[in-house]
């Protein structure tokens, strides 16, 4: 396993053959509260991972034992003038967008608190694996703002408009079991196993065609919310991008020869 640090607060680990990359939030003294510096590091790490064609899946994790991420750094923001807050906005927004727009499948491994911007980072991933200690929520209206890292758009896409409205307007925190029942997280695992299970899931994803994975994610993301006819056109465009690829040829050959494929990734 190799490691690379982006700034002070983000650590990227490459697992096995490097096809699974772990983006670890590493600001334990602040329970991974997203400061301006941390936001820049998340953005930079995602940019590097998105450009690396050897990466097939990214897993978003935390090095803190009791929290995934508690959201925006309110201590930092307490010192901000209005002009400071306005200047920080594109920096913070870029971090959430960077996770959301990673071109490969993404899995969040959540334990402890995932609140506000922390939960929005998880919502920006394709799949959320949570352990039994997880507590999630979007409490922003309780401090006079609104979810600004994609929460008002991503949450209703998961749980529907009415459920999302109830959760946002009450600012309530949701414990792991209810979070799974409501669809706020996708898999619920035993305490302390969120990272291990998320990495295992990512490994199973990464065994598949890298060309196929990127195209499938593109079709899923771009087609969501479109009418069926338009969505099928999005799917067809993604299919055409892989149908004549080296991966498709290798996949068919490996199937017929009853062997594991050796993906060329093109």
N, C-alpha and C positions, 0 to 999 in steps of 0.2 A: 504494500500500500504506500503510495506517495502522497505528500502533503504540500500544499501551496497556500500562503496566506495573502489575503487581499486586505490591506490596511490592518488595523489593530483588531477588528472585531469579526472578521469572516475567515473561515478556514475551509479550504476545498481539499477533500481527500479523494483519490482515485483508487477504486477497489479492483482487485483481481487483475484482469487484462486491461483495465482502464475504461471499459464500456459503461460502468456505473460510477457516476461522480456524486459525491456527497457534499452538499453546501451546508456547512455547519455555522449557525449563528453562535458567536463566541464572545459575548459580553456578559459574563456571569455575574459580575458585581452589580449590574443594573437589571438583572433578569431579562437580558437581551432587549431592553427598551431601545427603540430605533431612534438614534441620534442622527444628526446631519452626517457625521462621519461614517456611521454604520450604513446609512442609506446609500452613500456613495460606494461603499465597499460591496454591498449587495449588487448594485448596478454593474460594477466592474466585473465581479465574479460571473454574473450571468452573461455578460457580453463575451467573456472569454470562453465559457462553456458552450454558448450557442454557436460560436465559430469553430469549435473543435469537432471535426467530423468523426472522431473516434468515440465521442460520447454519445451513448444511445438513450440513457435514462439519467435523470437528476433526482436525488433524494434530498429534501430540505429537512435538516435536523437542528437540534439544540444541544449545546454542551452543558447547559444548566440542569441540575438535577430536579428542580421543582417547577420549571417553567419552560415552555416553548418560546414564547415572546409575549411580553405584557403590553406591547403596542408602542405608541409614540413616547418619546422621552419628554415627559411633562415637566421635569425639573429643568431641562434645557429650555423648553418653550416658555417657562415662567419668566425667564430673563429676556425674552424676545420683545422687541418693539413690534408694532404692526408692520413696519418695513422689513424687519428681520423675518417675520413669519411669511410675508409675501415672497421674499427671496428664497426661503427654504422650500416653498411649496413645489416647484418643479423638481427639486432634488429628491424630495420624499416620494413624489409621484413616480419618478423614473424608477425607483427601486421596486415598487409594486408592479409596475408595467413590465419591468425586466423579467421578473419571475413569471408573470402571466404569459409573456410572449416567447418564452424559451421554446425552440422548435422541436424539442424532444419531449417524450412523456415525463411528467414530474409527479413525485410522491412526497407528501408531507408526513413526517413522523412526529406526532404531537403527544406530549405528556404535560401534566400540570397546566398552568395558565396559558391560554392562547386567546388573548383579549384585544379588542380594537384592531390596530394595525397588525398585531400578531396573528389574529385569526384571519385577517385579510391576506396575509402572506400564505397561509394554509389554503384559503379559498382560491388563491391564484394557481394552485396546483391541480393536477387532473384527478388525483386520488388522495384522500386523507386517511391515514392509519392512526388511530388514537389508542392510548392505553387507558386503564380504568381510573387513572388519576386526572384525566383531562377535564378541564373546565373551559368552555369556549363562550364567546359572546362579543357583541358589538355595543359597548357601553358609551359611545361618544356623546349622545345627547345629554348624558348625565354631567358632562363637563362643558356643555355649551357649544359643541360642534356636531358634525355628522360624520359617519364613516367616509373617509376620503381616500382610501386605498383600494377602492373597487367594491366595497362591501354592499352598497345599495344596489349594485348591478349584479354581482356574483351570487349573493345570498338568495334572491328570488329565483334565480336560475336553478338553484339547488332545491329549494323547499317551497316555491310558489310565492306569489305576491302577498297574500294575506298572512301567512306564517312569518315571512320576512318582516312585514310591517310590525307585527306583534313583538318580535324579538328586538327590532331596532328601536321602536317607540318606548318599550319598557326598559331597555338597556339591561335586561336581566342576563345573568350568567347561567349557563346550562352545563350540568354535569354529564359525565361520559355516557352513561346508559341512555339518558333522555336524548343526548346529542345524536347517538346512533339511531334511536327510534325516529327522530325527526329528519334524519338524513343530513345533519350538519357535518357528520363524519361518515366515512364509508365502511371502515373495518374497526372493530373494537377488540383489543387484545389485552392480555394480562399485564399487570403493572410491571413496568420496566422493560417491556418487550416491543415497544413501538418502533424503535430504531432497527432492531434486528429483523422484525417482520417486514418493515418497509424496504430494507435492503434486500431481503429475500424476494419480495415481490418485484423489485426493480431488476434483480438478476434474471428472473423468469421473463420479464419483458425484454431485457437486453439480449436474450438468446435469439430473438427474432430479427428479421431484416431491418437494418438501420434506415434504408430507403423507405421501406414499408411503414416503419414506425413514424417517421417524420410526415409522410404523406397522409397517414391515417389521422394523426393529430391535426394536421391542417384541415382535413375534411370535417372532422368533428367540431373544431373551433369555428371555422368560417361558416359552416352550415347551420350552426345552432341559431334558432330563432327565425330562420328563413322559412318561407312557405315551401311545401314539399317539392314542388317542381323546380324551384330555384336551388334548393338544397341538393337535389339529385344532380343538377348541373355542376355544382361544386364538387360533389363526389366523383363525377365523371372526369373532371379536370384532374383531380388527384390521382384517379386510376390511370389516366393516360401518362401521368408523370412517372409511374412505376412500371407500367406494362412492358416497356421495352428496355428495362434496366438490366444491368448485370445481376442484380439481386434476384430479380424474377427468374432469369434463366437458371441461376444456381439453385434457387428454391425448387423449381420443377425437376431439375436433374437430380438433386439430392433425394427428393421424394421417390422418384422412380428407381434410384439406385439403392434405396433403403439405407441411407447414411445421413449423418449430421451435415447440415450445410456449412459452407465456408464463405461467408458473405463478403463480396468485394466492396460493398458499401457505395455502389454507384449504379 
